[in-house]
Amino acid sequence: MTELHANDRPRLIILDNSIVGLGGHFLDYALAVLTASRSRGYSPALVAHRTFRDVVPRDVWVERLYRFDNWPLAARAPVVRWLRLNLLRKRDGSPTRSRRGAPVRPSLLGTLREHYGRLDLAVRSREFERGTTTAFERLRPQLRDIIFLPNPWIPELQGLAVALKRYKASAVSVHLVLRREFGESESAALAGGLRRLAGGAADNQVHFYTDTPELTRLYTETFGLEFRTLPIPHPIMGARGKAGSGAIQVCYSGDARSEKGFAALPELVSRVLKEFGTEQTIRFIVQANAPSTGMERDAREALASLRTLDTSLVTLITESQERSAYEETILNSDVVLLPYKAEHYRYRSSGVLIEAMSAGVPALVPEQTWLANELRRFRQAGHPSVPVTDGLPGASYSSEADAGEKFVYMLRHLQEFQAVARECAAQVRTQHNAENVINALTESARSAMSAAEEAMLRNAGHGR
């Protein structure tokens, strides 16, 4: 491992308690940014979960300090996981007031959920503060270093605020990217965490980002703080045609989660197989591993249904893939299927979509989401296939009932959609890459430093 302060280079330090293993895009995101930081003159360092044991590049300094990841408390404990999936997540139908307007006692379910939420927040924020405090003691960050949190939420914001207050060695430059939408019940706690960080020690620099224009607008308008939009560092570098010919390959990549539309897959697959026949004209590759927080009921039922289909036509991947195998799946596919639920991805990004577009592979996505908006942002208005594809590197559907029809239409016009996707792939890679993330973080830090220096000069002048 490289010396931590090799050549007295500034460091890019990623703090991410969600990095436990290969699951999700957390590790891919961090490694892409850390690798890019090296070429920009930084010494890369990663602070991850205690159980993280996967191989990282030799020039990345790794500390394994965090006790909990970014999922709910004890999510891997079977009993707590069952309660959360089957009881605590259900809506509480009891009113808060009687018909005459008098308050009523909350139901047992509501009380359990409230206590669970408070305990979860208190324990996770405290443990994140402890891990971060230890990281600061070992790494001794300075203002010229960049501390980057690519996946924080309310517990991490609260824990970080305490750790920063306790760190007295130097002012620091902290950069946080919020990558998810928030519910009404979360807005007050989220506002408190953000304002506590923004109004912390005057010498610290705290910068806020999201990774979609939609989220940037939502956070800026809701909380009154300045947010900037970061690129998404998930491109597969280099589009190429799939290896060999033969059956059309369609892939679904991601955990078997309800929010990712996993439950819609059996109907979509069956519709296409019925439409095109079952003589291996089309082959489906489905990532079907359970998320660490447990598989929801509709996803379990969908998986059971998929297992009844011909295995020569539908291949189920039930373990997290190594990066090389994952990229091969994308690159060898003709279509990437992203039947995500619109209510969960109205503002949120999808690394899988950016990877598909980077590889020149068209995608099917839901309307009224960031995914559909992103297809339109890379629209090729002058492409010859506009009458068929509208110049988009994929297609979108407006409802679950419409999804199958759009999917069939896309497959019947596959060559046209592929031609558009290949044409815009280089443009996607130029915008969404790790180098641009580093550039954005560096620019924010330099601008803040310049502003601080100007303020110091003005104050010095007033003192004379």
C-alpha positions as CSV (number, residue, x, y, z in Angstrom):
1,M,0.0,0.0,0.0
2,T,1.2,3.5,-0.8
3,E,2.2,5.8,2.0
4,L,-0.7,7.9,3.2
5,H,1.2,11.1,2.7
6,A,3.2,10.1,-0.3
7,N,4.9,13.1,-2.0
8,D,2.9,15.4,0.3
9,R,0.0,15.2,-2.2
10,P,-3.5,16.4,-1.1
11,R,-5.9,13.5,-0.5
12,L,-9.3,12.6,-1.7
13,I,-10.9,10.7,1.2
14,I,-14.2,8.9,0.6
15,L,-16.4,8.2,3.7
16,D,-19.0,5.5,2.8
17,N,-20.4,3.2,5.3
18,S,-22.5,1.5,2.6
19,I,-19.4,-0.2,1.1
20,V,-19.7,-3.7,2.5
21,G,-19.1,-5.8,-0.6
22,L,-20.0,-6.0,-4.2
23,G,-23.7,-5.3,-3.8
24,G,-25.1,-2.2,-5.4
25,H,-23.1,0.4,-7.2
26,F,-21.5,1.8,-4.0
27,L,-18.1,0.2,-4.5
28,D,-18.0,0.9,-8.3
29,Y,-18.8,4.5,-7.6
30,A,-16.1,4.9,-5.0
31,L,-13.4,3.1,-7.0
32,A,-14.1,5.1,-10.1
33,V,-13.7,8.4,-8.3
34,L,-10.7,7.2,-6.3
35,T,-8.9,6.1,-9.4
36,A,-9.6,9.3,-11.2
37,S,-8.4,11.3,-8.2
38,R,-4.9,9.8,-8.5
39,S,-4.5,11.2,-12.1
40,R,-5.6,14.6,-10.8
41,G,-2.8,14.7,-8.2
42,Y,-4.6,13.3,-5.1
43,S,-3.7,10.4,-2.8
44,P,-6.9,8.3,-2.6
45,A,-8.2,7.0,0.7
46,L,-11.4,5.0,1.4
47,V,-13.2,4.6,4.8
48,A,-15.6,1.8,4.5
49,H,-17.6,-0.7,6.6
50,R,-15.8,-3.0,9.0
51,T,-16.7,-6.1,7.1
52,F,-15.4,-4.8,3.7
53,R,-12.8,-7.2,2.4
54,D,-12.9,-6.9,-1.4
55,V,-9.7,-6.1,-3.3
56,V,-9.0,-2.4,-4.1
57,P,-6.2,-0.9,-6.1
58,R,-2.8,-1.0,-4.3
59,D,-2.6,2.8,-4.3
60,V,-5.8,3.3,-2.3
61,W,-5.4,3.7,1.5
62,V,-8.3,1.7,3.2
63,E,-9.7,2.1,6.7
64,R,-12.5,-0.3,7.7
65,L,-14.3,1.5,10.6
66,Y,-18.0,1.8,10.3
67,R,-20.2,-0.6,12.3
68,F,-23.5,-0.1,10.4
69,D,-24.1,0.4,6.7
70,N,-26.7,2.9,5.3
71,W,-29.7,0.5,5.6
72,P,-32.1,0.4,8.6
73,L,-30.8,-0.7,12.0
74,A,-30.0,-4.5,12.2
75,A,-31.4,-5.0,8.7
76,R,-29.5,-8.2,8.4
77,A,-31.0,-9.7,11.6
78,P,-33.8,-12.1,10.5
79,V,-36.3,-11.1,13.2
80,V,-35.9,-7.3,12.7
81,R,-35.8,-7.7,8.9
82,W,-39.1,-9.7,9.0
83,L,-40.7,-7.1,11.2
84,R,-39.6,-4.3,8.9
85,L,-40.7,-6.0,5.7
86,N,-44.0,-7.4,7.0
87,L,-45.2,-5.1,9.7
88,L,-43.4,-1.8,10.3
89,R,-43.5,-0.7,6.6
90,K,-47.3,-1.1,6.4
91,R,-49.4,2.0,6.5
92,D,-51.1,2.8,9.8
93,G,-54.7,3.5,8.9
94,S,-55.7,4.9,12.3
95,P,-56.6,8.6,12.4
96,T,-54.7,11.1,14.6
97,R,-57.9,12.8,15.5
98,S,-61.5,11.7,16.2
99,R,-64.4,12.8,14.1
100,R,-65.0,15.6,16.7
101,G,-61.4,16.8,16.3
102,A,-60.1,15.4,19.6
103,P,-56.7,13.7,19.6
104,V,-56.8,9.9,19.7
105,R,-54.2,7.5,20.9
106,P,-51.9,6.2,18.2
107,S,-52.2,2.6,17.3
108,L,-49.7,0.0,18.5
109,L,-48.4,-0.3,15.0
110,G,-47.8,3.5,14.8
111,T,-46.1,3.5,18.2
112,L,-43.8,0.7,17.2
113,R,-42.9,2.3,14.0
114,E,-42.2,5.7,15.7
115,H,-40.0,4.1,18.4
116,Y,-38.2,2.0,15.8
117,G,-37.4,5.1,13.7
118,R,-36.1,7.0,16.6
119,L,-33.9,4.2,17.8
120,D,-32.6,3.5,14.3
121,L,-31.7,7.2,13.8
122,A,-30.0,7.6,17.2
123,V,-27.9,4.5,17.0
124,R,-26.8,4.8,13.3
125,S,-25.9,8.5,13.6
126,R,-23.9,7.8,16.8
127,E,-22.0,4.9,15.2
128,F,-21.3,7.0,12.0
129,E,-19.9,9.7,14.2
130,R,-17.7,7.3,16.0
131,G,-16.3,5.8,12.8
132,T,-15.8,9.2,11.3
133,T,-14.1,10.5,14.4
134,T,-11.7,7.6,14.3
135,A,-11.0,8.2,10.6
136,F,-10.2,11.8,11.3
137,E,-7.8,10.8,14.1
138,R,-6.0,8.4,11.8
139,L,-6.0,10.4,8.6
140,R,-5.7,13.9,10.1
141,P,-7.4,15.7,7.1
142,Q,-6.5,19.3,6.3
143,L,-8.2,22.0,4.3
144,R,-6.4,21.1,1.1
145,D,-7.8,17.5,1.2
146,I,-11.2,16.7,-0.2
147,I,-13.5,14.7,2.1
148,F,-16.2,13.2,-0.1
149,L,-19.4,11.4,1.1
150,P,-21.1,10.0,-2.0
151,N,-24.0,8.2,-0.2
152,P,-25.0,10.0,3.0
153,W,-28.5,10.2,4.5
154,I,-29.9,11.6,7.8
155,P,-27.9,9.4,10.2
156,E,-24.7,10.2,8.3
157,L,-25.4,13.9,8.2
158,Q,-26.0,14.1,11.9
159,G,-23.0,11.9,12.8
160,L,-20.8,13.9,10.5
161,A,-21.8,17.2,12.1
162,V,-20.7,15.9,15.5
163,A,-17.4,14.5,14.2
164,L,-16.6,17.8,12.5
165,K,-17.3,19.8,15.6
166,R,-14.9,17.5,17.6
167,Y,-12.1,17.6,15.1
168,K,-9.8,20.5,16.1
169,A,-6.7,19.8,14.2
170,S,-7.6,21.7,11.0
171,A,-10.4,23.2,9.0
172,V,-11.6,20.7,6.4
173,S,-13.3,20.7,3.0
174,V,-16.3,18.4,3.0
175,H,-18.4,17.5,-0.1
176,L,-21.7,15.6,0.2
177,V,-23.9,14.3,-2.6
178,L,-27.6,13.5,-1.8
179,R,-28.8,10.9,-4.2
180,R,-32.3,10.1,-3.2
181,E,-35.7,11.8,-2.8
182,F,-37.1,12.3,0.7
183,G,-40.5,11.7,2.2
184,E,-42.6,14.2,4.1
185,S,-41.8,12.5,7.4
186,E,-38.0,12.9,6.7
187,S,-37.9,16.5,5.6
188,A,-37.6,18.0,9.1
189,A,-34.7,15.8,10.2
190,L,-33.0,16.2,6.8
191,A,-33.3,20.0,7.1
192,G,-31.9,19.9,10.5
193,G,-28.9,17.8,9.4
194,L,-28.2,20.0,6.4
195,R,-28.4,23.3,8.3
196,R,-26.3,22.0,11.1
197,L,-23.5,21.2,8.6
198,A,-24.0,24.4,6.7
199,G,-23.8,26.5,9.9
200,G,-21.0,24.6,11.5
201,A,-17.5,25.9,12.2
202,A,-16.8,28.9,10.1
203,D,-13.4,27.7,8.9
204,N,-14.8,24.4,7.5
205,Q,-16.0,24.3,3.9
206,V,-19.2,22.2,3.3
207,H,-20.5,21.7,-0.2
208,F,-23.8,20.1,-1.1
209,Y,-24.6,18.2,-4.4
210,T,-27.1,15.9,-6.0
211,D,-26.5,13.8,-9.1
212,T,-29.6,14.8,-11.1
213,P,-31.0,18.2,-12.1
214,E,-34.3,17.1,-10.7
215,L,-32.9,16.5,-7.3
216,T,-30.9,19.7,-7.3
217,R,-34.0,21.7,-8.0
218,L,-36.0,19.8,-5.3
219,Y,-33.3,20.2,-2.6
220,T,-32.5,23.8,-3.4
221,E,-36.2,24.9,-3.4
222,T,-37.0,22.9,-0.3
223,F,-34.1,23.7,2.0
224,G,-32.9,27.0,0.7
225,L,-29.2,25.9,0.4
226,E,-27.0,25.9,-2.6
227,F,-26.9,22.4,-4.3
228,R,-24.9,21.6,-7.5
229,T,-25.4,18.7,-9.9
230,L,-22.5,16.1,-10.1
231,P,-22.0,13.8,-13.1
232,I,-22.6,10.1,-12.6
233,P,-19.3,8.2,-12.6
234,H,-20.6,4.9,-13.9
235,P,-19.8,4.7,-17.6
236,I,-18.6,1.5,-19.2
237,M,-15.7,2.9,-21.1
238,G,-16.0,2.0,-24.7
239,A,-19.1,0.9,-26.6
240,R,-18.8,-2.2,-28.8
241,G,-21.1,-4.7,-30.4
242,K,-22.0,-7.8,-28.5
243,A,-19.8,-10.8,-29.0
244,G,-21.3,-13.1,-31.6
245,S,-24.8,-13.1,-33.1
246,G,-27.9,-15.2,-32.5
247,A,-30.6,-14.6,-30.0
248,I,-31.5,-11.1,-28.9
249,Q,-30.3,-10.7,-25.3
250,V,-32.3,-8.6,-22.9
251,C,-30.9,-7.9,-19.4
252,Y,-32.3,-6.7,-16.1
253,S,-29.5,-5.6,-13.8
254,G,-29.9,-4.8,-10.1
255,D,-31.1,-6.5,-7.0
256,A,-34.5,-8.1,-6.8
257,R,-36.2,-5.1,-5.3
258,S,-39.8,-4.0,-5.5
259,E,-38.8,-0.3,-6.2
260,K,-36.8,-1.5,-9.2
261,G,-39.9,-3.1,-10.7
262,F,-38.7,-6.7,-10.3
263,A,-42.3,-7.8,-9.8
264,A,-43.1,-6.6,-13.3
265,L,-40.6,-9.0,-15.0
266,P,-42.7,-12.2,-15.3
267,E,-45.4,-10.5,-17.2
268,L,-42.9,-8.6,-19.5
269,V,-40.9,-11.7,-20.1
270,S,-44.0,-13.9,-20.8
271,R,-45.5,-11.2,-23.1
272,V,-42.3,-11.1,-25.2
273,L,-41.8,-14.8,-25.4
274,K,-45.4,-15.3,-26.5
275,E,-45.0,-12.5,-29.1
276,F,-41.8,-13.8,-30.6
277,G,-42.0,-17.5,-29.9
278,T,-39.8,-19.7,-27.7
279,E,-37.2,-21.0,-30.1
280,Q,-34.4,-19.0,-28.4
281,T,-35.1,-15.9,-30.5
282,I,-34.8,-13.9,-27.4
283,R,-32.9,-14.6,-24.2
284,F,-33.3,-12.9,-20.9
285,I,-30.5,-12.4,-18.3
286,V,-32.0,-11.4,-15.0
287,Q,-30.1,-10.3,-11.9
288,A,-32.1,-11.8,-9.2
289,N,-30.1,-11.7,-6.0
290,A,-31.8,-10.7,-2.8
291,P,-30.8,-7.3,-1.4
292,S,-29.1,-7.3,2.0
293,T,-32.2,-5.9,3.6
294,G,-34.3,-8.9,2.5
295,M,-36.6,-9.6,-0.5
296,E,-40.1,-8.1,-0.4
297,R,-43.1,-10.3,-1.0
298,D,-43.9,-9.2,-4.5
299,A,-40.2,-9.8,-5.5
300,R,-40.3,-13.3,-4.0
301,E,-43.4,-14.1,-5.9
302,A,-41.9,-12.8,-9.1
303,L,-38.7,-14.8,-8.6
304,A,-40.8,-18.0,-8.1
305,S,-42.6,-17.3,-11.3
306,L,-39.4,-16.6,-13.3
307,R,-38.0,-20.0,-12.0
308,T,-40.9,-21.8,-13.8
309,L,-39.7,-20.5,-17.2
310,D,-37.5,-22.3,-19.7
311,T,-33.9,-21.9,-18.4
312,S,-32.6,-21.9,-22.0
313,L,-34.6,-18.6,-22.4
314,V,-34.3,-17.1,-18.9
315,T,-31.1,-17.1,-17.0
316,L,-31.3,-16.0,-13.3
317,I,-28.2,-14.6,-11.6
318,T,-28.6,-15.1,-7.9
319,E,-25.3,-13.7,-6.6
320,S,-23.7,-10.3,-6.9
321,Q,-21.5,-10.1,-10.0
322,E,-17.8,-9.2,-10.2
323,R,-17.4,-5.9,-12.1
324,S,-16.0,-7.6,-15.2
325,A,-18.8,-10.1,-15.4
326,Y,-21.4,-7.3,-14.9
327,E,-19.9,-5.2,-17.7
328,E,-19.9,-8.2,-20.0
329,T,-23.6,-8.7,-19.3
330,I,-24.3,-5.1,-20.3
331,L,-22.0,-5.1,-23.3
332,N,-23.4,-8.4,-24.7
333,S,-27.1,-7.2,-24.3
334,D,-29.3,-5.7,-27.0
335,V,-31.7,-4.1,-24.6
336,V,-31.5,-3.1,-20.9
337,L,-34.8,-3.4,-19.1
338,L,-35.4,-0.9,-16.3
339,P,-39.0,-1.2,-15.2
340,Y,-38.5,0.9,-12.1
341,K,-41.4,2.3,-10.2
342,A,-41.9,5.9,-11.2
343,E,-42.8,7.1,-7.7
344,H,-39.3,6.0,-6.5
345,Y,-37.3,7.4,-9.5
346,R,-39.0,10.7,-10.2
347,Y,-35.9,12.5,-9.1
348,R,-33.4,9.7,-8.5
349,S,-30.6,8.5,-10.8
350,S,-29.8,5.0,-12.0
351,G,-26.2,4.0,-12.6
352,V,-27.4,1.1,-14.7
353,L,-29.0,3.5,-17.2
354,I,-25.8,5.5,-17.5
355,E,-23.8,2.3,-18.0
356,A,-26.2,1.1,-20.7
357,M,-26.1,4.5,-22.5
358,S,-22.3,4.6,-22.2
359,A,-22.2,1.1,-23.8
360,G,-24.5,2.1,-26.6
361,V,-27.3,-0.2,-25.5
362,P,-30.9,1.1,-25.7
363,A,-33.0,0.9,-22.5
364,L,-36.7,0.7,-21.7
365,V,-37.7,3.0,-18.8
366,P,-40.8,4.5,-17.2
367,E,-42.1,7.9,-18.0
368,Q,-42.3,10.8,-15.4
369,T,-38.9,9.8,-14.1
370,W,-35.3,11.0,-14.2
371,L,-34.6,8.0,-16.5
372,A,-37.0,9.2,-19.2
373,N,-35.7,12.7,-18.8
374,E,-32.1,11.5,-19.2
375,L,-33.0,9.7,-22.5
376,R,-34.4,13.0,-23.8
377,R,-31.3,15.0,-22.7
378,F,-29.3,12.9,-25.1
379,R,-31.8,13.0,-27.9
380,Q,-30.4,12.9,-31.4
381,A,-32.8,15.2,-33.2
382,G,-31.2,14.8,-36.6
383,H,-31.0,11.0,-36.6
384,P,-32.6,9.2,-39.6
385,S,-34.6,7.0,-37.3
386,V,-36.5,9.9,-35.7
387,P,-39.9,8.8,-37.2
388,V,-39.5,5.5,-35.3
389,T,-37.3,6.3,-32.3
390,D,-37.9,10.0,-31.8
391,G,-34.1,10.2,-31.8
392,L,-34.0,8.6,-28.3
393,P,-31.4,5.9,-27.2
394,G,-34.3,3.9,-25.7
395,A,-38.1,4.0,-25.2
396,S,-40.3,5.0,-22.3
397,Y,-43.8,3.8,-21.2
398,S,-46.5,5.7,-19.4
399,S,-48.0,2.8,-17.3
400,E,-47.4,-0.8,-16.4
401,A,-50.1,-1.8,-18.9
402,D,-48.2,0.1,-21.6
403,A,-44.8,-1.4,-20.7
404,G,-45.3,-4.7,-22.6
405,E,-46.5,-2.9,-25.7
406,K,-43.6,-0.5,-25.7
407,F,-41.2,-3.4,-25.1
408,V,-42.5,-5.3,-28.1
409,Y,-42.3,-2.2,-30.2
410,M,-38.7,-1.6,-29.2
411,L,-37.7,-5.1,-30.1
412,R,-39.4,-4.9,-33.5
413,H,-37.4,-1.8,-34.2
414,L,-34.3,-2.8,-32.4
415,Q,-31.8,-1.9,-35.1
416,E,-33.1,1.7,-35.2
417,F,-32.9,2.1,-31.4
418,Q,-29.4,0.5,-31.3
419,A,-28.2,2.9,-34.0
420,V,-29.3,6.0,-31.9
421,A,-27.8,4.5,-28.7
422,R,-24.5,3.9,-30.4
423,E,-24.4,7.4,-31.8
424,C,-25.0,9.1,-28.4
425,A,-22.7,6.8,-26.3
426,A,-19.6,8.9,-26.7
427,Q,-21.6,12.0,-25.6
428,V,-22.8,10.2,-22.5
429,R,-19.3,9.1,-21.6
430,T,-18.0,12.6,-22.1
431,Q,-20.5,14.0,-19.6
432,H,-20.8,11.2,-17.1
433,N,-17.4,10.1,-15.8
434,A,-15.3,10.1,-12.7
435,E,-12.8,12.7,-14.0
436,N,-15.7,15.2,-14.2
437,V,-16.7,14.4,-10.7
438,I,-13.1,15.2,-9.5
439,N,-13.1,18.4,-11.5
440,A,-16.4,19.6,-10.0
441,L,-15.3,18.8,-6.4
442,T,-11.9,20.6,-7.0
443,E,-13.6,23.6,-8.6
444,S,-16.0,24.0,-5.6
445,A,-13.1,23.7,-3.2
446,R,-11.0,26.3,-5.1
447,S,-13.9,28.7,-5.3
448,A,-14.5,28.5,-1.6
449,M,-10.8,29.0,-0.9
450,S,-10.7,32.1,-3.1
451,A,-13.8,33.5,-1.4
452,A,-12.2,32.9,2.0
453,E,-9.0,34.5,1.0
454,E,-10.8,37.6,-0.4
455,A,-12.8,37.9,2.9
456,M,-9.5,37.7,4.9
457,L,-8.0,40.5,2.8
458,R,-11.1,42.6,3.2
459,N,-11.1,42.1,6.9
460,A,-7.4,43.0,7.1
461,G,-8.0,46.2,5.2
462,H,-10.8,47.2,7.5
463,G,-8.6,46.6,10.5
464,R,-6.0,49.1,9.3
